[in-house]
Amino acid sequence: MMDITRVGAITAVVVCLAVATSAQIAPEEGDVQKLLATRSLKCTFPWYASADWDEDRPQVKNATQAKFGFIIDGIDYQKGTARLIGNAGAENLTAASGALSVSFVERVPVGTFNLTTVYAWRNRAGHFKAVHSRHTAIGGPSPSQNYGSCQPW
């Protein structure tokens, strides 16, 4: 049988965990609407994870990178379109809005896809958190994910 002290301690731990994680449960009020109203985003991705997949088991590495980013412009969720502007030119994207995020899909000429999702949650700088996934195949599967943020531009 549990005593009162133990029940109180367990309750305190549960309450602390609930308070500590509550910031991640939902975005701040109005941030979803602000994200959906944005027609241009400047995105930067200082962290990435990639896989060398020469063997059966992929070898995953995580690292930081300098200056990887792009602009997503001309966002129109009604038409489902947007445009990515990067260091190698510009590409058309498919745009889709979700309940707590927006996503952009790029079809690469070789038939694979790149996906960027921008979440309504903000980082400490006030930018929207984002992830950019590449599903490339250069001499074999070589997937990667880039982590960072996007800001209205």
N, C-alpha and C positions, 0 to 999 in steps of 0.2 A: 504494500500500500504506500502511495506517495504522500509525503508530508507537505504541509502548506508552503514551506520554504522552497522546496523543489518545484512545486506547481508554479509558484511566483517567479522563479528563475526561468523556467521554460516559457512562461507567458511573456516575460520581458524579452527573451531572445526572439521569440516569434514576432513581437511588436517591432523590435529593432530591425529585423530583416524586412518586414513589410514596409517600414518607413524608408529604409535604405534603398530598396528596389522600386519604390513607387515612382521615382522619376523616370524609370525606363518603361513603365507600363503604358503610358500614353504621351504623345507630344503635348507641348504647351498649347493652351487654348488659342486658336487663331492661326497656328503654324501650318495646319493642313491647308486652310484656305489661302494663306500666303504662298505656299508652294504651288498650289494649283493655279494661282493667278500669275505666276512668274512665266514670262515668255522667252527669257534668255537666262542661261546659267553658265557661270564660269566655274569649272571643276578642276581641282588639283588632287593628286593622289600620291602622298609621300611614302606610303607603305605598300608592300606587295608580297604575295606568296605565289610561287611558281613550282611546277613539277617537272623534273627530268624523268621521263617515263620510258627509258630504253629497256628496262627489265620488266618482269611481271608486276613488281611492286614499285609505285612511283616514289621518287626521292623528292620530298617537298622541302623547299627552303623559303625562309622569310627574311626580308631585308627592307631597308629604306632606299629611296631613290630620289634623285634631284630632278625637279622641274618636269614631271610628267603630268600633263593636263590637257584640257581642251575646252571649247565653248560649245554649248548646245543652244542653238538659236532658232527662231521661227517656230516655237513650240505651239502646236494647235491640237489639243486633245479631241476636239470635235471631228477634225479631219484625220486624226491619228498620224500626224506628220511632225517632223522636226528636222533640223540640219546640224550635223556635227562639223565643227571647224577646228582642225588640228594642225600640227606642224607639217603634215604630208598632204594637206588639201582639205576638201570638204566632201561630205557624204550625206545622203538622205537617210533618215531614220524613221522607224515606226515608233510612235509615241502612244503610251497608254497610262491612264491615271488609275490609281487604286485608292483604297480607303485611307491608307496612311503613307503612301509613297507614289512616286511616278517612275515609269521605266521607259527606256529607249533601246530599241533593237537595231543593230546594224548588220546587214548581210554582207559578208566579205566576198570579193570576187571568186574565191575558190569554193564557196558554198557554206563555210562555217559562219557562226554568229558571234557578235560581241554584244553584251548586255550591260547597260548602266542603269542602276536603280538609285534614286535619290529619295531619302527618307525624310519625313516631316520632323524628326528629332534633330535638334541642333547641338553642335559642339560648343565648347566654351567661348569660341570666337563669334558665335552666333550664326555660323554657316550650317547648312543642312548636311547631315552625314550621308555618305554615298559609297557605293561599291561599283567597280567596273570589272566585268569578267570577260576574258578572251578565251575562245575555244578554238585555238589555232592548231594546225597540224603541219609542222615544218620538220620533215624527216621523221615524222611520227607524232603522236599526240603531245602537245605542249601547252596545256591549259595554265591560265594564271588569273589571279584576282588582285585588284588594286583597291586600296582603301584610302578614303580621304573625305573631302567635302565639296559642296557646290554652294555658290552664293548667287543671288540674283544679279544680273549683269546688265 
